[in-house]
Amino acid sequence: MDAIRAGEAVGGGSGILPMIQAQRDRFKQKNAQLEEELSKTYATVKSLRSEVASLQKDNLNLYEKTRYVSTYSRNQGGSASTSASSYANRPSAASVYASDETPSGVSLDKYQSAYEAQISPFAAFRGREATRAYKRMSLPERLVFSITRVVLANRTSRNIFAAYCFALHVLLFVMLYSMSAVEIEKHHIDNLANGAAAVAAAAAGGGGGGGSAGGKLHGDDWQQEGFNN
């Protein structure tokens, strides 16, 4: 039993513990490699998803431009009769993209469905209602609404507005503190001046009283107390 616990074979030998440790180390190394590959695969999938989303957005924009060019060409062809010969000599965009597939073989059905899904009648209705409500506003209300919309447009404008408000409040507090300090100093100086004036007046009053008393004592009518006739 002691030999088995020590990892040695019953009949002797080097034991199986180093083999188990080596196998454990190999599994740990393999696990680390698999985790690294998994993280790389996840980053690749994330990048591909963002790229696919960007490409889909670009394709929708191109499809919208194609529809606009097609509609514009039809309108111009119906209204301008003088340029009918030039339009007859070249194919219109409507005839080019009238089929479900492009000349390269790419189907436009999925882009059409995605484009039509973005065009919501409720969104258009909300836009018209917002425009009508904006026109019904007065001039001050329009000004406040426009400023608010500009401030809340993006993160940079919001940060600039917050910094402006903070700087304005700091300036206001500094001005109030300076004014209060000046008023306190002025009040202190007035109190000192009033105190000095009061002390001077008291000193002047004391000197005048002493002089009048001296005049009474040094006059010719002075009589010692107890010797009055």
C-alpha positions in Angstrom: 0.0 0.0 0.0 2.8 2.4 0.8 4.3 1.7 -2.6 1.0 2.4 -4.4 0.5 5.6 -2.4 4.0 6.7 -3.3 3.2 6.2 -6.9 5.4 3.3 -7.5 4.4 0.1 -9.2 3.9 -3.0 -7.1 6.8 -4.7 -8.8 9.0 -1.6 -8.5 9.7 1.0 -11.2 9.6 4.7 -11.6 5.8 5.1 -10.7 2.9 6.6 -12.5 2.7 10.0 -10.7 5.2 11.8 -13.1 3.2 10.4 -16.0 -0.1 11.8 -14.6 1.6 15.2 -13.9 3.0 15.4 -17.5 -0.5 14.5 -18.9 -2.0 17.2 -16.7 0.5 19.8 -17.9 -0.3 18.8 -21.5 -4.0 19.2 -20.9 -3.5 22.6 -19.3 -1.4 23.8 -22.2 -4.0 22.5 -24.7 -6.7 24.2 -22.8 -4.9 27.5 -22.9 -4.4 27.2 -26.6 -8.0 26.4 -27.1 -9.1 29.4 -25.0 -6.8 31.6 -27.1 -8.2 30.3 -30.3 -11.7 30.8 -29.0 -11.0 34.4 -28.1 -9.5 35.0 -31.6 -12.5 33.4 -33.2 -14.9 35.5 -31.2 -13.1 38.7 -32.1 -13.2 37.6 -35.8 -16.9 36.9 -35.7 -17.6 40.2 -34.0 -15.6 42.0 -36.7 -17.4 40.2 -39.4 -20.8 40.9 -38.0 -20.0 44.6 -37.8 -18.7 44.5 -41.4 -21.8 42.7 -42.6 -24.0 45.3 -40.8 -22.1 48.1 -42.5 -22.3 46.4 -45.9 -26.1 46.0 -45.5 -26.4 49.6 -44.6 -24.4 50.6 -47.7 -26.5 48.3 -49.9 -29.7 49.9 -48.5 -28.4 53.3 -49.3 -27.4 52.3 -52.8 -30.9 50.7 -53.3 -32.5 54.0 -52.1 -30.4 56.0 -54.5 -31.3 53.6 -57.3 -35.0 54.0 -56.7 -34.5 57.8 -56.6 -32.7 57.8 -59.9 -35.4 55.6 -61.4 -38.2 57.8 -60.2 -36.4 61.0 -61.2 -35.8 59.6 -64.7 -39.5 58.7 -65.2 -40.6 62.1 -64.0 -38.2 63.9 -66.3 -39.2 61.7 -69.2 -42.9 62.4 -68.7 -42.5 66.2 -68.3 -39.8 67.1 -70.7 -41.0 66.3 -74.2 -38.2 68.2 -75.9 -35.6 65.7 -74.6 -37.6 62.7 -75.6 -35.1 61.7 -78.3 -32.2 61.7 -75.9 -34.2 59.5 -73.5 -35.2 57.2 -76.3 -31.6 56.6 -77.2 -30.6 55.4 -73.8 -32.3 52.9 -71.5 -34.0 54.2 -68.4 -33.1 53.1 -64.9 -36.6 51.7 -64.5 -36.2 49.4 -67.4 -32.7 48.4 -66.2 -33.9 47.5 -62.7 -37.3 46.3 -63.6 -36.3 42.6 -63.1 -35.8 41.0 -59.7 -32.1 40.5 -60.4 -29.3 42.9 -61.3 -27.0 42.2 -64.3 -24.5 40.7 -61.8 -27.1 38.2 -60.7 -27.8 39.7 -57.2 -31.4 39.6 -56.2 -32.9 42.9 -55.0 -35.9 41.4 -53.2 -34.2 41.3 -49.8 -33.0 44.9 -50.2 -36.5 46.0 -51.3 -38.1 44.3 -48.3 -35.5 45.9 -45.9 -35.9 49.3 -47.5 -39.7 49.1 -47.3 -39.4 48.0 -43.7 -37.5 51.2 -42.9 -40.2 53.3 -44.5 -42.8 53.4 -41.7 -46.0 55.4 -42.3 -46.2 56.1 -38.6 -42.7 57.6 -38.7 -43.8 59.8 -41.6 -46.9 60.8 -39.7 -44.9 61.7 -36.6 -42.6 63.8 -38.8 -45.5 65.7 -40.3 -47.1 66.2 -36.8 -43.8 67.4 -35.4 -43.5 69.9 -38.3 -47.0 71.1 -37.8 -46.5 71.6 -34.1 -43.2 73.4 -34.7 -45.0 75.8 -37.1 -47.6 76.5 -34.4 -45.0 77.6 -31.9 -44.3 81.2 -31.2 -40.9 82.8 -31.9 -39.5 82.4 -28.3 -40.7 78.8 -28.2 -39.0 78.1 -31.5 -35.8 79.7 -30.3 -35.8 77.6 -27.1 -36.7 74.4 -29.0 -33.9 75.0 -31.6 -31.3 75.7 -28.9 -32.4 72.6 -27.0 -32.2 70.5 -30.1 -28.7 71.8 -30.9 -27.5 71.2 -27.3 -28.9 67.7 -27.1 -27.8 66.7 -30.6 -24.6 64.8 -29.7 -22.3 64.2 -26.8 -19.8 67.0 -27.7 -22.5 69.7 -27.6 -23.8 68.3 -24.3 -20.3 68.4 -22.8 -19.7 71.9 -24.1 -23.0 73.1 -22.6 -22.3 71.5 -19.3 -18.8 73.1 -19.2 -20.4 76.5 -20.0 -23.0 76.2 -17.2 -20.3 75.1 -14.7 -18.0 78.0 -15.7 -20.9 80.4 -15.5 -21.8 79.2 -12.0 -18.2 79.4 -10.9 -17.9 83.0 -12.2 -21.2 83.9 -10.4 -20.0 82.5 -7.1 -16.6 84.3 -7.4 -18.3 87.6 -8.1 -20.7 87.2 -5.2 -17.8 86.3 -2.9 -15.8 89.3 -4.0 -18.8 91.7 -3.5 -19.5 90.3 -0.1 -15.8 90.6 0.9 -15.8 94.2 -0.3 -18.9 95.0 1.7 -17.6 93.4 4.8 -14.3 95.3 4.6 -16.2 98.6 3.9 -18.5 98.0 6.9 -15.4 97.2 9.1 -13.7 100.4 8.0 -16.8 102.4 8.7 -17.1 100.9 12.2 -13.4 101.7 12.9 -14.0 105.3 11.7 -17.1 105.7 13.8 -15.2 104.4 16.8 -12.3 106.7 16.3 -14.7 109.7 15.9 -16.5 108.7 19.1 -13.2 108.4 21.0 -12.0 111.8 19.7 -15.3 113.4 20.6 -15.2 111.9 24.1 -11.6 113.2 24.5 -12.6 116.6 23.4 -15.5 116.7 25.7 -13.4 115.7 28.7 -10.8 118.4 28.0 -13.5 121.1 27.7 -15.1 120.1 31.0 -11.7 120.2 32.8 -11.0 123.7 31.5 -14.4 125.1 32.7 -13.8 123.6 36.1 -10.4 125.2 36.3 -11.9 128.6 35.4 -14.4 128.3 38.3 -11.7 127.4 40.8 -9.2 130.1 39.8 -11.7 133.0 39.7 -11.7 135.9 42.1 -14.9 134.7 43.8 -13.3 131.6 45.2 -14.2 130.9 48.8 -13.0 128.1 50.9 -15.8 125.9 52.2 -16.7 126.6 55.8 -15.6 130.3 55.6 -18.7 131.7 54.0 -20.0 134.9 55.6 
